[in-house]
Structure formats: structure tokens, C-alpha cells
């Protein structure tokens, strides 16, 4: 019986992750957030030492191989801060950090080892908390015929749940590989996934996603 249930779940995941209608969204996997010179060193350490950044890199490389559209959501600000939010403690604190996510700077480039292809779409936002709401992401996904969105990156505290909720509210099926997202403190992430994201998204693993994409392209 357990084997039958697992087989059904695996088949459902394969259907959800059809490369023709699926996109991978990496969230704030940029040098100034998860890189070695991060404005948020605790978060960067969590993303790296937990293996999350390596899992994001694996998923991105596999998406390229399988023909899955990749979008990189980047948070940045103008040097003069024009248009940036000031209506929450998080924004005010970010404005005082020694490393700023300035447009055009190294801080807003995608961090190693996450690969970037010429077919990838990089979506930059100057305001807000969400990688989706108020950005071009929804329009791009609809134009691409995407119905399922695999969401990875940081942070499990703010941007990841924002992205999942926005995706679901817009009618997408959200898929979250739990070992490809990070937050602080480390113990917060699994609790948030279990008690919040699991209610609205398909929670899975990096290996399960990779297996599905490989099954979709057996000749590869």
C-alpha cells in the first residue's frame, strides 16, 4: 500500500513538473544576499553551509538541461533610494547595511555557483517584499505558458513565503524543494515549511525534482 501511495505521489509530481509548462524561480540568490560579501552574513552562511545554494545550482543546471524556463528574482535599489520602501523596520534596516544592493553593482549579480544561461530571465525589483507582486514575473510566466512554478532561494523568513502565496493567488501551482530554501535561524525554515507552505504548495526535495525532469527527457 505504501508503495502504491509513493508511486501515485511520484506520478503526480512528474505531471506537475512538465518542463513545457514549468518554470524555476530563484529568489535573491545574489552576491549581496548569499555571496561571500553579503549584507546578511548569517543568512548567507545558512544558505551555504546547509547546502541550499548548491541545491539551487543543481536545480538551475538541470532546468537548463531539461528546457525548463529559469527566472532569477533580484532585489536592488537605486543609489539615491528613490522608489524604495520605508514603511517597515526591515526596509529601514536594509538601508543602513554596509553592503547595499545597488543596481548595476556586483551585489546584485547572481551568486556562484548558480549558473546563468542566456535564455534565463532576470527580473529586478526596486520595492516591496515579493519577487512576484509588482514585478514582471506574472506577465512573463503567462506569456511563456507556465502553470507550475518551482520556487527556491532565500529567505524562508520573508521572500519565499511571499513568492509562494503570490504564485498560488495568481493561479499557479507552487512547488517548493524544501532543501533548496534557507532562512534564519536554521530551525525556523522546516517549521515554516511544515506549518505554512505545506498547506498551499507541493513540498518536495531537490532530488525528486531532478528525477522528474530526467524522466521527462530520458534521452538526455
C-alpha positions as MATLAB code, in Angstrom:
seq = 'XXXXXXXXXXXXXXXXXXXXXXXXXXXXXXXXXXXXXXXXXXXXXXXXXXXXXXXXXXXXXXXXXXXXXXXXXXXXXXXXXXXXXXXXXXXXXXXXXXXXXXXXXXXXXXXXXXXXXXXXXXXXXXXXXXXXXXXXXXXXXXXXXXXXXXXXXXXXXXXXXXXXXXXXXXXXXXXXXXXXXXXXXXXXXXXXXXXXXXXXXXXXXXXXXXXXXXXXXXXX';
ca = [
       0.000    0.000    0.000;
       2.796    2.432    0.915;
       4.497    1.686   -2.393;
       1.274    2.429   -4.283;
       0.894    5.763   -2.494;
       4.506    6.704   -3.198;
       4.074    5.750   -6.842;
       0.963    7.903   -7.116;
       2.742   10.849   -5.489;
       5.725   10.459   -7.820;
       3.476   10.327  -10.875;
       1.633   13.430   -9.693;
       4.919   15.275   -9.223;
       6.071   14.308  -12.718;
       2.822   15.760  -14.074;
       3.267   18.953  -12.035;
       6.810   19.415  -13.280;
       6.205   19.089  -17.013;
       9.099   21.120  -18.498;
       6.792   22.616  -21.125;
       4.633   24.348  -18.518;
       7.020   24.730  -15.576;
       9.457   27.488  -14.622;
      12.136   27.673  -11.946;
      12.248   30.891   -9.918;
      15.430   31.571   -7.938;
      14.826   34.176   -5.256;
      17.519   36.670   -4.202;
      20.384   34.281   -4.982;
      22.612   37.307   -5.484;
      26.085   38.175   -4.210;
      24.856   40.828   -1.791;
      22.497   38.361   -0.106;
      24.052   34.883   -0.272;
      27.565   35.687   -1.523;
      30.789   35.864    0.458;
      30.383   39.644    0.846;
      26.740   39.513    1.855;
      24.868   42.297    3.597;
      23.270   39.482    5.598;
      26.153   37.215    6.652;
      24.031   34.989    8.900;
      21.635   34.249    6.055;
      24.494   33.768    3.583;
      26.177   31.297    5.939;
      22.919   29.394    6.383;
      22.404   29.183    2.616;
      25.933   27.942    2.020;
      26.645   25.652    4.975;
      23.259   23.937    4.705;
      23.902   23.126    1.046;
      20.920   25.190   -0.088;
      22.911   27.291   -2.555;
      24.446   24.132   -4.010;
      20.956   22.652   -4.416;
      19.772   25.808   -6.176;
      22.728   25.446   -8.532;
      21.846   21.790   -9.227;
      18.229   22.674   -9.940;
      19.193   25.559  -12.213;
      21.618   23.429  -14.203;
      19.012   20.667  -14.533;
      16.367   23.174  -15.622;
      18.693   24.392  -18.366;
      19.269   20.812  -19.465;
      15.564   19.925  -19.439;
      14.393   23.078  -21.214;
      12.654   24.491  -18.134;
      12.496   28.289  -18.163;
      14.582   29.865  -15.406;
      13.850   33.252  -13.854;
      16.131   34.951  -11.337;
      14.397   37.379   -8.989;
      16.803   40.071   -7.797;
      16.171   42.739   -5.154;
      18.015   46.003   -5.733;
      17.856   49.727   -5.070;
      18.953   52.931   -6.733;
      21.924   54.772   -5.184;
      19.544   57.555   -4.171;
      16.988   55.080   -2.788;
      14.240   56.605   -4.920;
      11.139   54.423   -5.001;
      12.311   52.095   -2.222;
      10.023   51.238    0.680;
      10.450   52.875    4.088;
       7.249   51.614    5.707;
       8.650   48.690    7.722;
      11.589   48.073   10.051;
      13.112   45.626    7.548;
      13.412   48.303    4.853;
      14.845   50.894    7.209;
      17.433   48.415    8.497;
      18.378   47.383    4.945;
      19.113   50.998    4.097;
      21.739   51.118    6.874;
      23.618   47.923    5.970;
      27.281   48.209    4.913;
      26.596   46.286    1.688;
      23.880   47.830   -0.459;
      22.044   46.024   -3.267;
      22.763   48.820   -5.735;
      21.584   48.468   -9.319;
      24.474   47.537  -11.604;
      26.807   46.545   -8.767;
      28.388   43.169   -8.034;
      25.955   42.769   -5.128;
      23.027   42.212   -7.494;
      24.749   39.678   -9.743;
      23.705   36.038   -9.394;
      26.000   34.336   -6.897;
      28.258   31.398   -7.635;
      27.767   28.514   -8.079;
      24.311   29.213   -9.574;
      24.654   29.078  -13.373;
      23.033   31.703  -15.598;
      22.099   30.936  -19.200;
      21.462   33.428  -21.989;
      17.883   32.107  -22.035;
      17.318   32.953  -18.373;
      15.191   35.944  -17.437;
      16.462   38.235  -14.685;
      13.668   40.196  -13.028;
      14.750   43.093  -10.831;
      12.623   44.926   -8.291;
      13.204   48.241   -6.560;
      10.486   47.945   -3.944;
       8.449   45.634   -1.770;
       8.937   42.179   -0.309;
       7.730   39.913   -3.069;
       9.641   38.558   -6.066;
       6.310   38.337   -7.925;
       3.800   41.010   -6.872;
       4.551   44.331   -8.516;
       7.136   42.816  -10.886;
       7.086   41.458  -14.451;
       7.138   37.830  -13.317;
       3.424   37.066  -13.707;
       3.175   38.556  -17.204;
       6.340   36.748  -18.313;
       5.110   33.408  -16.978;
       1.741   33.758  -18.694;
       3.350   34.700  -21.984;
       5.528   31.601  -21.664;
       2.539   29.336  -20.979;
       3.771   28.450  -17.495;
       1.340   26.917  -14.986;
       3.734   25.478  -12.383;
       6.435   27.379  -10.534;
       9.331   25.803   -8.646;
      10.466   28.330   -6.029;
      13.940   28.234   -4.448;
      16.393   30.544   -2.709;
      16.056   32.936    0.235;
      14.748   33.820    2.576;
      12.321   31.458    4.202;
      11.554   34.329    6.571;
      10.109   36.768    4.022;
      10.612   36.486    0.254;
      10.000   32.748   -0.172;
       6.578   32.659    1.553;
       5.688   35.881   -0.265;
       6.515   34.245   -3.588;
       4.562   31.089   -2.772;
       1.465   32.976   -1.643;
       1.545   35.285   -4.662;
       2.012   32.370   -7.062;
      -0.937   30.498   -5.564;
      -3.132   33.607   -5.520;
      -2.365   34.126   -9.218;
      -3.412   30.565  -10.071;
      -0.022   28.847  -10.374;
       0.843   25.545   -8.742;
       3.757   26.244   -6.403;
       6.398   23.566   -5.866;
       8.976   24.029   -3.114;
      12.041   21.789   -2.770;
      12.476   22.194    0.987;
      16.224   21.579    0.836;
      16.650   24.461   -1.628;
      15.375   27.292    0.588;
      17.076   28.862    3.600;
      16.224   31.253    6.415;
      17.379   32.230    9.882;
      17.534   30.834   12.409;
      18.067   27.461   10.740;
      15.338   25.736   12.755;
      12.749   28.245   11.571;
      12.759   27.036    7.961;
      11.498   23.442    8.459;
       8.838   24.656   10.900;
       7.620   27.276    8.430;
       7.584   24.747    5.589;
       5.705   22.175    7.644;
       3.143   24.530    9.160;
       2.656   27.075    6.372;
       3.991   26.262    2.915;
       2.832   22.647    3.012;
      -0.746   23.930    3.205;
      -0.572   25.739   -0.125;
       2.363   24.286   -2.087;
       3.727   20.907   -3.116;
       6.696   20.390   -0.802;
       9.329   18.057   -2.192;
      13.115   17.684   -2.468;
      15.765   18.690   -4.971;
      16.433   15.057   -5.863;
      12.751   14.415   -6.543;
      12.552   17.402   -8.894;
      15.715   16.339  -10.702;
      14.377   12.809  -11.093;
      11.164   14.133  -12.652;
      12.993   16.283  -15.160;
      15.294   13.417  -16.096;
      12.276   11.160  -16.656;
      10.801   13.781  -18.943;
      13.940   13.649  -21.093;
      15.166   10.052  -20.923;
      17.354   10.501  -23.990;
      19.416   13.068  -22.089;
];
